[in-house]
């Protein structure tokens, strides 16, 4: 397979992503909405398309002579109305079982009626599964009566009836295989075999995924592919020998991005055509809806996982801190980029919601 043709466009081409702005103008600003949560420590969150925030917490509870880690999941509105979806004693049954579990990931269905909650359960060894719930409470069961699917990295797909999932091909999660679950039919469909992937990005609004293929020995150069989750067909886009990580699809389902250097994020169309690049540090980032701007974690120091929420504006090729007085550990963006939930870097972390607004030229 030949490498993706052409040299990287110069960075100024990225201005095609958004309209030009007046030099020096502050395009983005953050307005505090509310803090959510309670005594438990938030660990993960996800926004629905109707501005509800699902978040998972972590707490320790006494079980006999030992303390165990347990998680809970809530859904909260911007008005502060909160509903618990998963309680820490969810697995209790007739008596307390001797294991801990953590909430690792939450995903919303596009129609906002369903949630996928990824839990890692530790008994003698860790096992991860995706548990299915209704977004207003209650379990969602597949045809065989279960409400869980073994696997990780799951996401609801565009048809609202299927889930894209990963299974381990090379431990510890160095390589993955892809499969799709048809929830109502209870069918698991393996895809793209025997290919294995180091990264998978589910494309919002489409039955597609962007994939980085790797061989088991990591000898060949990484390859970019787009996979059709309905037909099982793949389209090879070319080799990316300088691929570093951070693969994401944009919220509009039209583009994807990945790092090729410590401060270089490449942006491409799903066809593989190069659009431009962004100068942001390798790490946590997310797209601000369809604006073309990118929010990212600006680290306090090289290698640290705390810092400030910042935005890269391709129109001016500049970085600006969005919440200059709030050190954070993580953040989660609403699909349209209008809201963000940040996890503060305080000794006792808080989950805070901000509204993001952009000014007009």
The 8 nearest C-alpha neighbors of each residue, nearest first, counted from 0:
[[1, 237, 2, 238, 222, 235, 236, 3],
 [2, 0, 237, 238, 3, 4, 236, 239],
 [1, 3, 238, 237, 4, 0, 239, 240],
 [4, 2, 237, 238, 1, 5, 236, 239],
 [3, 5, 2, 6, 1, 237, 272, 7],
 [6, 4, 7, 3, 8, 273, 2, 272],
 [5, 7, 8, 4, 3, 9, 273, 2],
 [8, 6, 9, 5, 273, 275, 276, 10],
 [7, 9, 275, 6, 10, 12, 273, 274],
 [8, 10, 11, 12, 7, 275, 276, 13],
 [9, 11, 12, 276, 13, 275, 8, 277],
 [10, 12, 13, 9, 14, 316, 275, 8],
 [13, 11, 14, 10, 275, 15, 9, 8],
 [12, 14, 275, 15, 11, 313, 16, 10],
 [15, 13, 314, 16, 12, 313, 17, 11],
 [16, 14, 13, 17, 12, 18, 314, 274],
 [15, 17, 14, 291, 13, 18, 313, 290],
 [18, 16, 15, 291, 14, 290, 314, 19],
 [19, 17, 20, 314, 14, 15, 16, 290],
 [18, 20, 314, 17, 21, 14, 315, 360],
 [21, 19, 360, 22, 314, 18, 315, 24],
 [20, 22, 24, 360, 23, 19, 315, 25],
 [23, 21, 24, 20, 315, 25, 19, 314],
 [24, 22, 21, 25, 315, 20, 26, 317],
 [23, 25, 22, 21, 26, 20, 360, 358],
 [26, 24, 27, 23, 358, 28, 357, 319],
 [25, 27, 358, 357, 24, 28, 359, 20],
 [28, 26, 357, 356, 25, 358, 355, 29],
 [27, 29, 356, 355, 321, 357, 30, 26],
 [30, 28, 355, 354, 353, 321, 356, 322],
 [29, 31, 354, 353, 32, 355, 28, 356],
 [30, 32, 353, 33, 352, 354, 29, 351],
 [33, 31, 353, 352, 30, 354, 34, 77],
 [34, 32, 352, 351, 31, 35, 353, 77],
 [33, 35, 351, 350, 352, 36, 349, 32],
 [36, 34, 350, 351, 33, 37, 79, 349],
 [37, 35, 350, 34, 38, 39, 41, 349],
 [36, 38, 39, 35, 40, 349, 41, 56],
 [37, 39, 40, 36, 58, 347, 41, 56],
 [40, 38, 37, 58, 56, 57, 41, 36],
 [39, 41, 56, 57, 42, 348, 38, 58],
 [42, 40, 56, 55, 43, 57, 39, 350],
 [41, 43, 56, 55, 40, 57, 44, 54],
 [44, 42, 55, 54, 41, 104, 103, 56],
 [45, 43, 54, 53, 55, 105, 331, 52],
 [46, 44, 53, 52, 105, 331, 54, 106],
 [47, 45, 52, 333, 51, 50, 53, 48],
 [48, 46, 51, 49, 50, 107, 111, 52],
 [47, 49, 50, 334, 46, 111, 333, 109],
 [50, 48, 47, 51, 111, 46, 110, 333],
 [51, 49, 47, 48, 46, 52, 76, 333],
 [50, 52, 76, 47, 46, 75, 49, 53],
 [53, 51, 46, 75, 74, 45, 54, 47],
 [54, 52, 74, 45, 44, 73, 46, 75],
 [55, 53, 44, 73, 43, 72, 52, 45],
 [54, 56, 72, 43, 71, 41, 42, 102],
 [57, 55, 41, 40, 71, 70, 42, 39],
 [56, 58, 70, 40, 69, 39, 41, 71],
 [59, 57, 69, 39, 68, 70, 60, 40],
 [58, 60, 68, 67, 69, 66, 61, 57],
 [59, 61, 66, 67, 62, 58, 68, 69],
 [62, 60, 66, 65, 63, 67, 59, 64],
 [63, 61, 65, 66, 64, 60, 67, 95],
 [64, 62, 65, 61, 66, 95, 97, 60],
 [63, 65, 62, 66, 61, 67, 60, 97],
 [66, 64, 62, 63, 61, 67, 60, 97],
 [67, 65, 61, 60, 62, 59, 68, 64],
 [66, 68, 59, 99, 60, 61, 69, 65],
 [67, 69, 59, 99, 58, 100, 60, 57],
 [70, 68, 100, 58, 87, 99, 57, 101],
 [69, 71, 57, 101, 87, 56, 102, 58],
 [70, 72, 86, 85, 87, 56, 55, 57],
 [73, 71, 55, 85, 84, 54, 83, 56],
 [74, 72, 83, 84, 54, 82, 53, 75],
 [75, 73, 53, 82, 52, 81, 83, 54],
 [74, 76, 81, 52, 80, 51, 79, 53],
 [77, 75, 51, 79, 78, 80, 52, 81],
 [78, 76, 79, 75, 51, 50, 80, 32],
 [77, 79, 76, 80, 75, 33, 81, 32],
 [78, 80, 76, 77, 75, 81, 35, 33],
 [81, 79, 76, 75, 78, 82, 77, 74],
 [82, 80, 75, 74, 79, 76, 73, 83],
 [83, 81, 74, 73, 84, 75, 80, 135],
 [82, 84, 73, 85, 72, 74, 81, 86],
 [83, 85, 136, 73, 72, 82, 86, 74],
 [84, 86, 72, 71, 83, 89, 87, 73],
 [87, 85, 71, 89, 88, 84, 83, 72],
 [86, 88, 71, 70, 69, 89, 85, 90],
 [87, 89, 91, 86, 90, 95, 69, 85],
 [90, 88, 86, 87, 91, 85, 92, 71],
 [91, 89, 88, 92, 96, 95, 87, 86],
 [90, 92, 95, 88, 89, 94, 96, 93],
 [93, 91, 94, 90, 95, 89, 96, 88],
 [92, 94, 91, 95, 96, 90, 88, 89],
 [95, 93, 92, 91, 96, 90, 97, 88],
 [96, 94, 91, 97, 93, 92, 62, 90],
 [95, 97, 98, 91, 94, 90, 92, 62],
 [98, 96, 95, 122, 99, 62, 67, 121],
 [97, 99, 122, 121, 96, 100, 120, 67],
 [98, 100, 68, 121, 67, 69, 120, 122],
 [101, 99, 120, 69, 119, 121, 68, 70],
 [100, 102, 70, 119, 118, 69, 103, 120],
 [103, 101, 118, 70, 55, 117, 104, 119],
 [104, 102, 117, 118, 101, 43, 119, 105],
 [103, 105, 117, 116, 102, 43, 106, 44],
 [106, 104, 116, 115, 45, 117, 44, 107],
 [105, 107, 115, 154, 114, 45, 116, 155],
 [108, 106, 114, 47, 111, 113, 109, 155],
 [107, 109, 155, 111, 113, 110, 159, 114],
 [108, 110, 111, 159, 107, 157, 48, 155],
 [109, 111, 108, 112, 159, 113, 48, 107],
 [112, 110, 108, 109, 113, 107, 47, 48],
 [113, 111, 134, 110, 133, 108, 114, 135],
 [114, 112, 133, 134, 108, 111, 132, 107],
 [115, 113, 107, 132, 134, 106, 131, 133],
 [114, 116, 131, 106, 105, 130, 129, 117],
 [117, 115, 105, 130, 129, 104, 118, 114],
 [118, 116, 129, 104, 103, 128, 102, 130],
 [119, 117, 102, 101, 127, 128, 103, 120],
 [118, 120, 127, 101, 100, 126, 125, 121],
 [121, 119, 100, 126, 125, 99, 118, 127],
 [120, 122, 125, 99, 124, 98, 100, 123],
 [121, 123, 98, 124, 120, 125, 97, 99],
 [124, 122, 121, 125, 98, 120, 126, 97],
 [123, 125, 121, 122, 126, 120, 98, 119],
 [124, 126, 121, 120, 119, 122, 127, 123],
 [125, 127, 120, 119, 121, 124, 128, 149],
 [128, 126, 119, 118, 150, 120, 151, 149],
 [129, 127, 149, 150, 148, 118, 117, 151],
 [128, 130, 117, 148, 147, 116, 115, 149],
 [131, 129, 147, 116, 146, 115, 117, 128],
 [130, 132, 115, 139, 146, 114, 147, 138],
 [133, 131, 138, 139, 114, 137, 113, 134],
 [134, 132, 113, 136, 137, 135, 139, 138],
 [133, 135, 113, 112, 136, 114, 132, 111],
 [136, 134, 133, 137, 82, 84, 112, 74],
 [137, 135, 133, 84, 134, 132, 138, 83],
 [138, 136, 133, 132, 139, 84, 135, 134],
 [137, 139, 132, 133, 131, 140, 146, 136],
 [140, 138, 132, 131, 133, 146, 137, 141],
 [141, 139, 146, 145, 144, 138, 142, 131],
 [140, 142, 182, 185, 144, 183, 143, 145],
 [141, 143, 185, 144, 183, 184, 140, 182],
 [142, 144, 141, 145, 185, 140, 184, 146],
 [145, 143, 142, 140, 141, 146, 185, 139],
 [146, 144, 140, 147, 143, 141, 142, 148],
 [145, 147, 140, 131, 130, 139, 141, 138],
 [148, 146, 130, 129, 145, 131, 128, 149],
 [147, 149, 129, 128, 150, 130, 146, 145],
 [150, 148, 128, 129, 127, 147, 151, 166],
 [151, 149, 128, 166, 165, 127, 148, 164],
 [152, 150, 165, 153, 164, 128, 127, 166],
 [151, 153, 165, 164, 154, 150, 104, 117],
 [154, 152, 164, 151, 163, 162, 165, 155],
 [155, 153, 163, 162, 106, 156, 164, 152],
 [154, 156, 162, 108, 161, 159, 163, 107],
 [155, 157, 162, 161, 158, 159, 154, 206],
 [156, 158, 204, 205, 159, 206, 109, 203],
 [157, 159, 160, 156, 161, 206, 109, 205],
 [160, 158, 157, 108, 156, 161, 109, 155],
 [161, 159, 158, 182, 181, 183, 162, 156],
 [162, 160, 181, 180, 156, 182, 159, 155],
 [163, 161, 155, 180, 154, 156, 179, 164],
 [162, 164, 179, 154, 153, 178, 155, 156],
 [165, 163, 153, 178, 152, 177, 179, 151],
 [166, 164, 177, 151, 176, 150, 152, 175],
 [167, 165, 176, 150, 175, 168, 151, 177],
 [166, 168, 175, 172, 169, 174, 176, 170],
 [167, 169, 175, 174, 176, 166, 170, 195],
 [170, 168, 174, 173, 167, 172, 171, 175],
 [171, 169, 172, 173, 167, 168, 174, 175],
 [170, 172, 173, 169, 167, 174, 168, 175],
 [173, 171, 170, 174, 167, 169, 175, 168],
 [172, 174, 169, 171, 170, 197, 175, 168],
 [175, 173, 197, 169, 168, 196, 172, 195],
 [176, 174, 168, 167, 196, 166, 195, 165],
 [175, 177, 166, 195, 165, 168, 167, 196],
 [178, 176, 165, 190, 164, 189, 166, 175],
 [177, 179, 189, 190, 164, 188, 163, 165],
 [180, 178, 163, 188, 162, 187, 164, 189],
 [179, 181, 187, 162, 161, 186, 182, 188],
 [182, 180, 161, 186, 184, 185, 183, 160],
 [181, 183, 185, 141, 184, 180, 161, 160],
 [184, 182, 185, 141, 142, 181, 160, 186],
 [185, 183, 186, 182, 181, 142, 141, 180],
 [184, 186, 142, 182, 141, 183, 181, 143],
 [187, 185, 181, 184, 180, 188, 182, 183],
 [186, 188, 180, 179, 181, 189, 178, 185],
 [187, 189, 179, 178, 180, 190, 186, 181],
 [190, 188, 178, 177, 179, 187, 192, 191],
 [189, 191, 178, 231, 192, 177, 188, 179],
 [190, 192, 194, 231, 193, 177, 189, 232],
 [193, 191, 194, 190, 189, 195, 176, 177],
 [192, 194, 191, 195, 176, 190, 189, 177],
 [195, 193, 192, 191, 196, 212, 176, 214],
 [196, 194, 176, 175, 212, 174, 213, 193],
 [197, 195, 212, 175, 174, 211, 213, 198],
 [196, 198, 174, 211, 213, 173, 212, 175],
 [199, 197, 211, 196, 210, 246, 200, 212],
 [198, 200, 210, 209, 201, 211, 208, 196],
 [201, 199, 209, 247, 208, 248, 202, 246],
 [200, 202, 208, 203, 207, 209, 199, 248],
 [201, 203, 208, 252, 207, 248, 205, 200],
 [204, 202, 252, 205, 250, 201, 251, 157],
 [203, 205, 157, 252, 202, 206, 156, 251],
 [206, 204, 157, 207, 203, 202, 252, 156],
 [205, 207, 228, 157, 227, 229, 156, 202],
 [206, 208, 227, 228, 205, 202, 226, 201],
 [207, 209, 201, 226, 202, 200, 225, 210],
 [210, 208, 225, 200, 199, 224, 226, 201],
 [209, 211, 199, 224, 223, 198, 225, 212],
 [212, 210, 223, 198, 196, 222, 197, 221],
 [211, 213, 196, 222, 221, 195, 210, 197],
 [214, 212, 221, 196, 195, 197, 217, 215],
 [213, 215, 217, 216, 219, 195, 218, 212],
 [214, 216, 217, 213, 169, 195, 174, 218],
 [215, 217, 218, 214, 219, 213, 169, 174],
 [218, 216, 214, 215, 219, 213, 220, 221],
 [217, 219, 216, 220, 214, 215, 213, 221],
 [218, 220, 217, 221, 214, 213, 216, 222],
 [219, 221, 240, 238, 222, 239, 218, 213],
 [222, 220, 213, 239, 238, 212, 240, 211],
 [223, 221, 238, 212, 211, 237, 239, 220],
 [222, 224, 211, 236, 237, 210, 238, 235],
 [223, 225, 235, 210, 236, 234, 209, 226],
 [226, 224, 209, 234, 233, 208, 210, 235],
 [225, 227, 233, 208, 207, 232, 228, 224],
 [226, 228, 207, 231, 232, 229, 230, 233],
 [229, 227, 206, 207, 231, 230, 226, 208],
 [230, 228, 227, 231, 206, 207, 232, 179],
 [231, 229, 232, 227, 228, 226, 233, 190],
 [230, 232, 227, 228, 190, 229, 191, 233],
 [233, 231, 227, 230, 226, 234, 191, 228],
 [234, 232, 226, 225, 227, 235, 224, 231],
 [233, 235, 225, 224, 236, 226, 232, 227],
 [234, 236, 224, 237, 223, 233, 225, 222],
 [237, 235, 223, 224, 271, 234, 3, 238],
 [236, 238, 3, 2, 222, 223, 235, 1],
 [237, 239, 222, 2, 221, 240, 3, 223],
 [238, 240, 221, 242, 241, 222, 220, 2],
 [241, 239, 220, 242, 221, 238, 222, 2],
 [240, 242, 259, 239, 243, 260, 221, 258],
 [243, 241, 259, 239, 240, 244, 258, 221],
 [244, 242, 259, 258, 241, 260, 245, 257],
 [245, 243, 258, 246, 257, 242, 259, 198],
 [244, 246, 257, 258, 247, 282, 243, 256],
 [245, 247, 257, 256, 244, 200, 198, 248],
 [248, 246, 256, 200, 255, 245, 249, 257],
 [247, 249, 255, 202, 254, 200, 252, 256],
 [248, 250, 252, 254, 251, 255, 286, 247],
 [251, 249, 252, 288, 203, 334, 248, 289],
 [252, 250, 253, 249, 289, 203, 288, 204],
 [253, 251, 203, 202, 249, 250, 254, 204],
 [252, 254, 251, 269, 268, 249, 255, 248],
 [255, 253, 268, 269, 249, 267, 248, 252],
 [256, 254, 248, 247, 267, 249, 266, 268],
 [255, 257, 266, 247, 265, 246, 267, 248],
 [256, 258, 246, 245, 264, 265, 244, 247],
 [259, 257, 264, 243, 244, 260, 263, 245],
 [258, 260, 242, 243, 241, 263, 264, 257],
 [261, 259, 263, 262, 258, 243, 264, 281],
 [260, 262, 281, 280, 263, 259, 258, 279],
 [263, 261, 280, 279, 278, 260, 281, 264],
 [262, 264, 260, 278, 258, 259, 277, 261],
 [263, 265, 258, 277, 276, 257, 259, 278],
 [264, 266, 276, 256, 257, 258, 275, 263],
 [267, 265, 256, 275, 274, 276, 255, 273],
 [268, 266, 273, 274, 272, 255, 254, 271],
 [267, 269, 254, 270, 272, 271, 253, 255],
 [270, 268, 271, 254, 253, 267, 255, 225],
 [269, 271, 268, 272, 236, 267, 225, 254],
 [272, 270, 268, 269, 267, 236, 273, 3],
 [273, 271, 268, 267, 270, 274, 269, 3],
 [272, 274, 267, 275, 266, 271, 268, 7],
 [275, 273, 267, 266, 272, 13, 268, 12],
 [276, 274, 13, 266, 12, 10, 273, 8],
 [275, 277, 265, 264, 266, 10, 13, 263],
 [278, 276, 264, 263, 279, 265, 313, 275],
 [277, 279, 263, 262, 264, 276, 280, 311],
 [278, 280, 262, 277, 263, 281, 264, 311],
 [281, 279, 262, 261, 282, 278, 263, 297],
 [282, 280, 261, 262, 279, 258, 283, 260],
 [283, 281, 280, 284, 296, 245, 295, 279],
 [282, 284, 296, 295, 281, 285, 329, 245],
 [285, 283, 295, 294, 296, 282, 293, 286],
 [284, 286, 294, 293, 295, 287, 332, 283],
 [285, 287, 293, 288, 249, 294, 292, 291],
 [288, 286, 336, 292, 293, 290, 289, 335],
 [287, 289, 335, 336, 290, 286, 250, 334],
 [288, 290, 291, 251, 287, 335, 250, 286],
 [291, 289, 292, 288, 287, 17, 16, 286],
 [290, 292, 16, 289, 17, 293, 287, 313],
 [293, 291, 312, 290, 287, 311, 313, 286],
 [292, 294, 286, 311, 310, 287, 285, 295],
 [295, 293, 310, 285, 284, 309, 286, 311],
 [296, 294, 284, 309, 283, 308, 310, 297],
 [295, 297, 308, 283, 307, 298, 309, 306],
 [296, 298, 307, 306, 309, 308, 295, 299],
 [299, 297, 306, 300, 305, 296, 303, 304],
 [300, 298, 306, 305, 303, 297, 301, 307],
 [301, 299, 298, 303, 302, 306, 305, 304],
 [300, 302, 303, 298, 299, 304, 280, 297],
 [301, 303, 300, 304, 298, 299, 305, 282],
 [304, 302, 300, 305, 301, 298, 299, 306],
 [303, 305, 328, 298, 302, 306, 299, 329],
 [306, 304, 328, 327, 303, 298, 299, 344],
 [305, 307, 298, 299, 326, 297, 327, 296],
 [308, 306, 297, 326, 296, 327, 309, 325],
 [307, 309, 296, 321, 295, 320, 322, 297],
 [310, 308, 320, 321, 295, 319, 294, 297],
 [309, 311, 294, 319, 293, 318, 295, 320],
 [310, 312, 318, 293, 317, 292, 313, 294],
 [311, 313, 292, 314, 316, 317, 315, 310],
 [314, 312, 316, 14, 315, 13, 292, 311],
 [313, 315, 14, 19, 312, 316, 17, 20],
 [314, 316, 317, 313, 312, 22, 20, 14],
 [317, 315, 313, 312, 314, 311, 318, 11],
 [318, 316, 315, 312, 311, 319, 313, 314],
 [317, 319, 311, 310, 312, 309, 320, 316],
 [320, 318, 310, 309, 321, 311, 317, 312],
 [321, 319, 309, 323, 322, 308, 310, 307],
 [320, 322, 309, 308, 28, 323, 29, 319],
 [323, 321, 325, 324, 320, 308, 29, 307],
 [322, 324, 320, 325, 321, 307, 308, 326],
 [323, 325, 322, 326, 307, 321, 320, 327],
 [326, 324, 322, 323, 327, 307, 343, 308],
 [327, 325, 307, 306, 344, 343, 324, 305],
 [326, 328, 343, 344, 342, 306, 305, 307],
 [329, 327, 305, 344, 342, 343, 304, 306],
 [328, 330, 342, 327, 341, 331, 296, 343],
 [329, 331, 341, 340, 342, 339, 332, 328],
 [330, 332, 340, 339, 45, 44, 341, 333],
 [333, 331, 339, 336, 338, 334, 340, 330],
 [332, 334, 46, 336, 338, 335, 339, 337],
 [335, 333, 336, 288, 250, 48, 332, 46],
 [336, 334, 288, 333, 337, 287, 289, 250],
 [337, 335, 287, 288, 333, 334, 338, 332],
 [336, 338, 355, 335, 354, 333, 356, 339],
 [339, 337, 354, 333, 355, 336, 353, 332],
 [338, 340, 332, 353, 331, 352, 333, 341],
 [339, 341, 352, 331, 351, 330, 353, 350],
 [342, 340, 330, 351, 350, 329, 343, 339],
 [341, 343, 350, 329, 327, 328, 349, 330],
 [342, 344, 327, 348, 349, 345, 328, 326],
 [343, 345, 327, 328, 326, 348, 305, 346],
 [344, 346, 348, 347, 343, 349, 326, 327],
 [345, 347, 348, 344, 343, 349, 40, 327],
 [346, 348, 345, 349, 40, 344, 343, 38],
 [349, 347, 345, 343, 344, 346, 342, 40],
 [350, 348, 343, 342, 351, 347, 41, 34],
 [349, 351, 342, 35, 341, 34, 340, 41],
 [352, 350, 34, 341, 340, 33, 35, 349],
 [351, 353, 340, 33, 32, 339, 34, 31],
 [354, 352, 31, 32, 30, 339, 338, 29],
 [353, 355, 338, 30, 29, 337, 31, 32],
 [356, 354, 29, 337, 338, 28, 353, 30],
 [357, 355, 28, 27, 29, 354, 337, 358],
 [356, 358, 27, 26, 28, 359, 355, 25],
 [357, 359, 26, 27, 360, 356, 25, 28],
 [360, 358, 357, 26, 20, 21, 24, 25],
 [359, 20, 21, 358, 24, 19, 26, 18]]
